[in-house]
Amino acid sequence: KTCQVFDLRYRKLASQLGDKYDAKTGTEITQKGRVRFAEMRFDDPNNEEMCKLLNATLLPYVFIYKGSKGKQREFQCGP
């Protein structure tokens, strides 16, 4: 349930502050947002090793980076 609530909030923030994409391709950025959002699914076997390397074992987990300054914060989102 925590993941579902987080997902709704995450998608709302991404739509408000994130990049805007071409409706046809869904991949081409048409307008840069104030924030760049990315996500990775832990249950995808291709991502399992990366999640472990990042120590993101409690989900949902958030990393915040700021340009060339790199990672600023990381935390697990609770209920």
C-alpha positions as CSV (number, residue, x, y, z in Angstrom):
1,K,0.0,0.0,0.0
2,T,2.9,2.4,0.8
3,C,4.2,1.9,-2.7
4,Q,0.8,2.7,-4.3
5,V,0.5,5.9,-2.4
6,F,4.1,6.8,-3.1
7,D,3.5,6.0,-6.8
8,L,0.6,8.5,-7.0
9,R,2.6,11.3,-5.3
10,Y,5.7,10.5,-7.4
11,R,3.7,10.7,-10.7
12,K,2.0,13.9,-9.7
13,L,5.3,15.6,-8.8
14,A,6.9,14.3,-12.0
15,S,4.0,15.7,-14.1
16,Q,4.3,19.1,-12.4
17,L,8.0,19.5,-12.2
18,G,9.6,17.0,-14.6
19,D,10.4,17.0,-18.2
20,K,7.6,17.0,-20.8
21,Y,7.8,14.3,-23.5
22,D,6.6,14.1,-27.1
23,A,3.2,12.5,-27.1
24,K,4.0,10.4,-30.2
25,T,7.4,9.0,-29.2
26,G,7.0,9.2,-25.4
27,T,10.8,9.4,-25.2
28,E,11.8,12.7,-26.8
29,I,12.0,15.6,-24.4
30,T,10.0,18.6,-25.7
31,Q,10.5,20.8,-22.6
32,K,13.0,20.5,-19.8
33,G,11.5,20.4,-16.3
34,R,12.9,21.8,-13.1
35,V,13.6,18.3,-11.9
36,R,14.7,15.1,-13.6
37,F,12.8,12.0,-12.5
38,A,13.8,8.4,-13.0
39,E,12.6,5.1,-11.6
40,M,13.7,1.6,-11.5
41,R,11.7,-1.5,-10.6
42,F,13.2,-3.7,-7.9
43,D,11.1,-6.7,-9.1
44,D,12.7,-6.6,-12.5
45,P,15.6,-9.2,-12.5
46,N,17.7,-6.8,-14.7
47,N,17.6,-4.2,-11.9
48,E,18.1,-6.4,-8.8
49,E,21.9,-6.1,-8.8
50,M,21.8,-2.3,-9.2
51,C,19.3,-2.0,-6.3
52,K,21.6,-4.1,-4.1
53,L,24.7,-2.0,-5.1
54,L,22.7,1.2,-4.2
55,N,21.6,-0.5,-0.9
56,A,17.9,0.2,-1.9
57,T,16.4,-2.8,-0.2
58,L,13.5,-1.2,1.5
59,L,11.0,0.2,-0.9
60,P,10.0,2.7,-2.0
61,Y,13.5,4.3,-1.8
62,V,14.5,7.7,-3.0
63,F,17.8,9.2,-4.1
64,I,18.2,13.0,-4.6
65,Y,21.0,14.3,-6.8
66,K,21.9,17.9,-7.6
67,G,23.8,18.4,-10.8
68,S,27.5,18.2,-10.5
69,K,27.3,18.1,-6.7
70,G,26.1,14.5,-6.9
71,K,23.9,12.7,-4.4
72,Q,22.5,15.0,-1.7
73,R,20.1,12.7,0.2
74,E,18.7,9.2,0.2
75,F,15.9,7.7,2.2
76,Q,13.2,5.1,2.4
77,C,9.7,6.4,2.2
78,G,7.5,5.0,4.9
79,P,3.7,5.0,5.2
